[in-house]
Amino acid sequence: MLAIGFASLGLWTGVYWWLVLGRVRRVDRFTIDLADGLGRPDPGGRVSIIVPAHDESRVIERLVRGVLDQRGVDFELVVVLDRCTDDTLPRLRDAAGNDPRVRIVELDHCPDDWAGKCHAAAAGAAVATGDWLLFTDADVLFHPDAVRAAVGLSAAGEIDLLSAFTSLTADHWWEAVVQPPAAITLLRMFPPDRVNSEERPRSFANGQFMLFRRTTYDRIGGHEAVREAVLEDLAFAAAVHRFDGRVRVARAGAMITTSMYDSLDALLSGWRRIFIEGAKRNIPRLRRNAFLVACSGIAPVACWSAVIAGVLAWRLEDASVVGGAAAMLGVFGVISQGVVLTRVFARGGLPAIGVLGWAIGCLYVTKTLLDGATDLRRGRPIRWGGRTYHLQPGPP
């Protein structure tokens, strides 16, 4: 009976992952590539690249070098230092040198009714001179053609807000193991085919890369309209949709890379905030996603258990048919998951080594989702960008 139970799990796992592959292929058909913009005509105009930075000494020099290497586009870089307490400023000045395209804005306070990042970004937009406004983060690294591609794609598609899924670094084991299931969970919550739908679009943008037409940004009220949002990207996407604007999300691939966090604790804390806001602070929704992620992480363990139970039944019961079937179905489940995840990882620019740590990564993500639900239920505050936020649960 044990072998039969594990055999069923192996069969279910294999079928599930091939269904996932079908879903991935559909998403691919409705996802645009950022690099496609390089084949579009140059629309002209200046791009103001605006970077809110709070204690970003770890990455600020890399960001500046990447931006200054941009080609084929007229741009300025506006870096807003938001209440920095580290050596971000001297590192920024060293990287910028005397380049006149770099402008530095320093802030020493943030109003109580503003989220820190929103306030800093608004200060950058206030001094920006561009026809296009690109809001990005200090931990982002640009390919030299990234901005030109984004502007070409946005202009050709008459897009009001173009965002991008960036590639994530995997310099540490916890990035390689935890980032993939976390990113895939977010994709499940906001699938690109739904985000890019003309009929019933789902409001989503990635704050790591948001390119606005200046006219659109001003028309929706700029950051003033989303000033209290912990995740301003989701709020911006909804605001653009309210004004009947077009929001699109592109796959950046190797053109944009993000090094999000410098420790496992910071990574889990950051994703907890993202999941809370992505679920619209809905506790049951967070728990449902936790259940789905947990099932996905347990599946390979169940498949290997089917293989072991099948082999034991085969040997102990004199070549039992049930035992052989259980072993084969367990192998079917393991291979199916491995093949599909490898394809998904490769398509999303995720490190292939993460496939081996899938179960562990899913456990971390499951705990992060449940911790988010607990934070909301108990009224525990979250800290981000030098500020503390007290979040209230959203409607069921």
C-alpha positions as CSV (number, residue, x, y, z in Angstrom):
1,M,0.0,0.0,0.0
2,L,2.9,2.4,0.8
3,A,4.4,1.8,-2.6
4,I,1.0,2.5,-4.3
5,G,0.7,5.8,-2.4
6,F,4.2,6.9,-3.4
7,A,3.6,5.8,-7.0
8,S,0.5,8.0,-7.2
9,L,2.6,11.0,-6.0
10,G,5.3,10.2,-8.6
11,L,2.6,10.1,-11.3
12,W,1.0,13.3,-10.1
13,T,4.3,15.1,-9.9
14,G,5.3,14.2,-13.4
15,V,2.0,15.2,-14.9
16,Y,2.0,18.5,-12.9
17,W,5.4,19.5,-14.2
18,W,4.5,18.8,-17.9
19,L,1.4,21.0,-17.3
20,V,3.7,23.6,-16.0
21,L,5.8,23.4,-19.1
22,G,2.7,24.0,-21.2
23,R,1.9,27.1,-19.1
24,V,5.5,28.3,-19.5
25,R,5.2,28.0,-23.3
26,R,2.1,30.1,-23.2
27,V,3.7,32.8,-21.1
28,D,6.7,32.8,-23.5
29,R,4.3,33.6,-26.4
30,F,3.0,36.7,-24.6
31,T,6.3,37.9,-23.2
32,I,8.4,40.4,-25.1
33,D,12.2,40.5,-25.0
34,L,13.9,43.8,-24.1
35,A,16.6,43.1,-26.7
36,D,13.8,43.4,-29.4
37,G,13.9,47.1,-28.9
38,L,17.4,47.3,-30.5
39,G,15.7,46.7,-33.9
40,R,13.3,49.6,-33.5
41,P,13.8,53.1,-34.7
42,D,15.4,55.6,-32.3
43,P,12.6,57.8,-31.0
44,G,15.0,60.5,-29.8
45,G,14.6,62.5,-26.7
46,R,16.6,62.4,-23.5
47,V,16.3,59.7,-20.8
48,S,16.6,60.7,-17.2
49,I,17.9,57.6,-15.2
50,I,16.8,58.2,-11.6
51,V,18.2,56.1,-8.8
52,P,17.0,56.5,-5.2
53,A,19.9,55.3,-3.0
54,H,19.8,54.6,0.7
55,D,23.1,53.3,2.1
56,E,24.2,51.6,-1.2
57,S,28.0,51.7,-0.9
58,R,28.1,48.0,-1.8
59,V,26.8,48.6,-5.3
60,I,26.8,52.3,-6.2
61,E,30.1,52.3,-8.1
62,R,29.0,49.3,-10.3
63,L,25.7,51.0,-11.1
64,V,27.4,54.3,-12.2
65,R,29.9,52.5,-14.4
66,G,27.1,50.5,-16.0
67,V,25.0,53.6,-16.7
68,L,27.9,55.7,-18.0
69,D,28.6,52.9,-20.5
70,Q,25.2,53.3,-22.2
71,R,25.4,53.9,-25.9
72,G,23.0,55.0,-28.6
73,V,20.9,57.2,-26.3
74,D,21.1,60.7,-24.8
75,F,20.8,60.4,-21.0
76,E,21.5,61.9,-17.6
77,L,22.0,60.0,-14.4
78,V,20.2,61.5,-11.3
79,V,21.3,59.8,-8.1
80,V,19.2,60.7,-5.0
81,L,21.1,60.0,-1.8
82,D,18.3,59.3,0.7
83,R,19.4,59.8,4.3
84,C,22.6,57.9,3.7
85,T,24.7,56.9,6.8
86,D,27.5,55.0,5.0
87,D,30.1,56.0,2.4
88,T,27.8,56.0,-0.6
89,L,28.5,59.6,-1.5
90,P,32.4,59.4,-1.8
91,R,32.1,56.1,-3.7
92,L,29.5,57.7,-6.0
93,R,31.7,60.8,-6.6
94,D,34.7,58.6,-7.3
95,A,32.8,56.5,-9.9
96,A,31.3,59.6,-11.6
97,G,34.4,61.6,-11.8
98,N,33.7,64.9,-13.6
99,D,31.2,63.4,-15.9
100,P,28.6,66.2,-16.5
101,R,25.8,63.6,-17.1
102,V,25.8,62.7,-13.4
103,R,23.7,64.7,-11.0
104,I,23.6,64.1,-7.3
105,V,20.7,65.1,-5.0
106,E,21.1,64.7,-1.2
107,L,18.2,64.3,1.1
108,D,18.4,64.4,4.9
109,H,14.8,63.8,5.8
110,C,11.6,62.1,4.7
111,P,8.1,63.3,5.5
112,D,6.0,61.0,7.7
113,D,3.4,60.6,5.0
114,W,5.8,59.4,2.3
115,A,7.5,56.1,1.8
116,G,11.2,56.6,1.7
117,K,11.9,55.4,-1.8
118,C,9.0,57.3,-3.2
119,H,10.1,60.5,-1.7
120,A,13.6,60.1,-3.0
121,A,12.4,59.1,-6.5
122,A,10.1,62.2,-6.5
123,A,13.0,64.4,-5.7
124,G,14.9,63.0,-8.6
125,A,12.0,63.4,-11.0
126,A,11.7,67.1,-9.9
127,V,15.2,67.9,-11.3
128,A,15.1,65.5,-14.2
129,T,15.1,67.1,-17.7
130,G,14.4,64.0,-19.8
131,D,11.5,63.2,-22.1
132,W,11.7,59.6,-20.6
133,L,12.0,58.8,-16.9
134,L,13.7,55.5,-16.0
135,F,13.5,54.7,-12.3
136,T,15.9,51.9,-11.3
137,D,17.7,50.6,-8.2
138,A,21.3,51.0,-7.1
139,D,21.8,47.2,-7.2
140,V,21.1,47.0,-11.0
141,L,23.8,46.4,-13.6
142,F,23.0,47.5,-17.2
143,H,24.3,46.1,-20.5
144,P,25.5,49.0,-22.6
145,D,22.5,48.7,-24.9
146,A,19.8,48.2,-22.2
147,V,18.4,51.8,-22.1
148,R,18.5,52.2,-25.9
149,A,16.6,48.9,-26.2
150,A,14.0,49.9,-23.6
151,V,13.3,53.3,-25.2
152,G,13.0,51.8,-28.7
153,L,10.6,49.0,-27.5
154,S,8.5,51.5,-25.5
155,A,8.2,54.0,-28.3
156,A,7.4,51.3,-31.0
157,G,4.7,49.7,-28.8
158,E,3.3,53.0,-27.6
159,I,3.9,51.8,-24.0
160,D,3.3,54.2,-21.1
161,L,5.1,52.2,-18.5
162,L,7.6,49.5,-19.6
163,S,9.0,47.3,-16.8
164,A,11.3,44.3,-17.0
165,F,12.0,41.1,-15.2
166,T,15.8,41.3,-14.5
167,S,18.2,38.4,-14.1
168,L,19.2,37.7,-10.5
169,T,22.8,37.1,-9.4
170,A,23.8,33.9,-7.8
171,D,27.2,34.7,-6.1
172,H,26.2,32.9,-2.9
173,W,24.5,29.6,-2.3
174,W,21.4,31.2,-0.8
175,E,20.9,33.3,-3.9
176,A,21.2,30.2,-6.2
177,V,18.8,28.2,-4.0
178,V,16.2,30.7,-2.7
179,Q,15.9,33.3,-5.5
180,P,14.5,30.9,-8.1
181,P,11.5,29.6,-6.2
182,A,10.9,33.1,-4.9
183,A,11.0,34.7,-8.4
184,I,8.8,31.9,-9.8
185,T,6.3,32.4,-7.0
186,L,6.1,36.1,-7.9
187,L,5.7,35.1,-11.6
188,R,2.8,32.8,-10.7
189,M,1.1,35.7,-8.8
190,F,1.7,38.1,-11.8
191,P,2.2,36.0,-15.0
192,P,3.5,38.1,-17.9
193,D,0.7,36.9,-20.3
194,R,-1.9,38.4,-17.8
195,V,0.2,41.5,-17.2
196,N,0.5,42.1,-21.0
197,S,-3.1,41.3,-21.8
198,E,-5.0,43.9,-23.7
199,E,-8.4,42.9,-22.4
200,R,-8.0,42.2,-18.7
201,P,-4.4,43.3,-17.7
202,R,-3.1,42.5,-14.2
203,S,-1.4,45.5,-12.8
204,F,2.2,44.8,-12.2
205,A,5.6,46.4,-12.6
206,N,9.1,45.7,-11.3
207,G,10.6,48.6,-9.4
208,Q,14.1,47.6,-10.4
209,F,13.3,48.9,-13.9
210,M,10.4,51.2,-14.7
211,L,10.5,53.4,-17.9
212,F,7.8,56.1,-18.2
213,R,7.0,58.6,-20.8
214,R,7.4,61.9,-19.0
215,T,3.9,62.9,-20.2
216,T,2.4,59.7,-18.6
217,Y,4.3,60.2,-15.4
218,D,3.0,63.7,-15.0
219,R,-0.5,62.8,-16.1
220,I,-1.0,60.2,-13.3
221,G,0.5,62.5,-10.7
222,G,4.0,61.1,-10.4
223,H,5.2,59.7,-7.1
224,E,2.8,62.0,-5.3
225,A,0.1,59.7,-6.4
226,V,1.7,56.6,-4.8
227,R,3.7,58.3,-2.0
228,E,2.6,56.0,0.8
229,A,3.1,52.8,-1.2
230,V,5.6,50.3,0.2
231,L,5.8,48.7,-3.3
232,E,5.4,51.7,-5.6
233,D,5.8,49.6,-8.7
234,L,2.5,47.8,-8.3
235,A,0.8,51.1,-7.3
236,F,2.2,52.7,-10.5
237,A,1.0,50.0,-12.7
238,A,-2.5,50.3,-11.3
239,A,-2.4,54.1,-11.7
240,V,-1.4,53.8,-15.3
241,H,-4.3,51.4,-16.0
242,R,-6.7,53.7,-14.3
243,F,-5.8,56.3,-16.9
244,D,-6.2,53.8,-19.7
245,G,-2.5,53.7,-20.3
246,R,-0.5,50.7,-21.5
247,V,1.7,48.7,-19.1
248,R,4.0,46.0,-20.4
249,V,6.6,43.8,-18.8
250,A,9.6,42.5,-20.8
251,R,12.1,39.8,-20.2
252,A,15.5,41.5,-19.8
253,G,17.7,38.4,-20.0
254,A,21.4,39.3,-19.8
255,M,20.7,43.0,-20.5
256,I,19.8,43.8,-16.9
257,T,21.2,42.0,-13.8
258,T,20.2,42.6,-10.2
259,S,22.2,41.9,-7.1
260,M,19.3,42.3,-4.6
261,Y,20.7,41.4,-1.2
262,D,24.0,40.9,0.7
263,S,22.8,38.2,3.2
264,L,20.3,35.5,3.5
265,D,18.4,37.4,6.2
266,A,18.2,40.5,4.0
267,L,17.0,38.3,1.1
268,L,14.2,36.7,3.1
269,S,13.1,40.0,4.7
270,G,13.0,41.6,1.3
271,W,11.0,38.9,-0.3
272,R,8.6,38.9,2.7
273,R,7.8,42.5,2.0
274,I,7.4,41.8,-1.8
275,F,5.0,38.9,-1.1
276,I,3.0,40.8,1.4
277,E,2.3,43.6,-1.0
278,G,2.0,41.3,-4.0
279,A,-0.8,39.5,-2.2
280,K,-2.4,42.8,-1.4
281,R,-1.8,42.1,2.3
282,N,-4.3,39.3,2.1
283,I,-3.5,36.7,4.7
284,P,-5.4,33.8,3.1
285,R,-3.7,34.5,-0.2
286,L,-0.3,34.4,1.4
287,R,-1.1,31.1,3.0
288,R,-2.4,29.6,-0.2
289,N,0.8,30.5,-2.0
290,A,2.8,29.0,0.9
291,F,0.8,25.7,0.5
292,L,1.5,25.6,-3.3
293,V,5.2,26.3,-2.8
294,A,5.5,23.7,0.0
295,C,3.8,21.1,-2.3
296,S,6.3,21.9,-5.0
297,G,9.2,21.5,-2.7
298,I,8.0,18.2,-1.2
299,A,7.3,16.7,-4.6
300,P,10.9,15.6,-5.4
301,V,11.2,14.1,-1.9
302,A,8.0,12.1,-2.5
303,C,9.3,10.9,-5.9
304,W,12.5,9.6,-4.4
305,S,10.5,8.0,-1.7
306,A,8.5,6.3,-4.4
307,V,11.7,5.0,-6.0
308,I,13.0,3.6,-2.7
309,A,9.7,2.1,-1.7
310,G,9.3,0.6,-5.2
311,V,12.8,-1.0,-5.1
312,L,12.2,-2.4,-1.7
313,A,8.8,-3.8,-2.7
314,W,10.4,-5.3,-5.8
315,R,13.1,-7.1,-3.8
316,L,11.0,-8.1,-0.8
317,E,7.9,-9.2,-2.8
318,D,9.7,-11.2,-5.5
319,A,9.6,-8.7,-8.5
320,S,6.4,-7.1,-7.4
321,V,4.6,-5.4,-10.3
322,V,3.5,-2.7,-7.9
323,G,7.0,-2.1,-6.7
324,G,8.3,-1.8,-10.2
325,A,5.6,0.6,-11.2
326,A,6.2,2.7,-8.1
327,A,9.9,3.0,-8.9
328,M,9.3,3.9,-12.5
329,L,6.7,6.5,-11.7
330,G,9.0,8.0,-9.0
331,V,11.8,8.3,-11.7
332,F,9.2,9.8,-14.1
333,G,8.4,12.5,-11.5
334,V,12.0,13.3,-10.7
335,I,13.0,13.5,-14.4
336,S,10.0,15.5,-15.3
337,Q,10.6,18.1,-12.6
338,G,14.3,18.2,-13.5
339,V,13.7,18.7,-17.2
340,V,11.0,21.4,-16.8
341,L,12.9,23.3,-14.1
342,T,16.1,23.3,-16.1
343,R,14.2,24.8,-19.0
344,V,12.4,27.4,-16.8
345,F,15.7,28.3,-15.1
346,A,17.5,28.7,-18.5
347,R,14.7,30.8,-19.9
348,G,14.7,33.1,-16.9
349,G,18.4,33.4,-16.6
350,L,18.4,31.6,-13.2
351,P,21.4,29.5,-12.1
352,A,21.0,25.9,-13.1
353,I,22.5,24.7,-9.8
354,G,19.4,25.9,-8.1
355,V,17.5,23.0,-9.6
356,L,19.4,20.7,-7.2
357,G,18.4,22.8,-4.3
358,W,14.8,23.3,-5.3
359,A,13.3,21.5,-2.2
360,I,15.4,23.6,0.2
361,G,14.6,26.8,-1.6
362,C,10.9,26.1,-1.5
363,L,11.1,25.5,2.2
364,Y,12.7,28.9,2.7
365,V,10.1,30.6,0.5
366,T,7.2,28.7,2.2
367,K,8.4,30.0,5.6
368,T,8.8,33.6,4.2
369,L,5.2,33.6,2.9
370,L,3.9,32.2,6.3
371,D,6.0,34.8,8.2
372,G,4.4,37.5,6.0
373,A,1.0,36.2,7.0
374,T,2.0,36.1,10.6
375,D,3.4,39.7,10.5
376,L,0.1,41.0,9.2
377,R,-2.0,39.0,11.7
378,R,0.1,40.1,14.7
379,G,0.6,43.7,13.4
380,R,4.4,43.3,13.4
381,P,6.1,46.2,11.6
382,I,8.5,45.8,8.7
383,R,11.6,47.9,8.2
384,W,12.8,49.0,4.8
385,G,14.9,51.8,3.3
386,G,15.5,53.4,6.7
387,R,11.9,53.5,7.7
388,T,9.5,51.4,9.7
389,Y,6.0,50.5,8.2
390,H,3.0,49.2,10.1
391,L,0.9,47.3,7.6
392,Q,-2.7,46.4,8.1
393,P,-4.2,43.2,6.6
394,G,-6.1,43.8,3.4
395,P,-9.6,42.6,2.6
396,P,-10.2,38.9,2.1
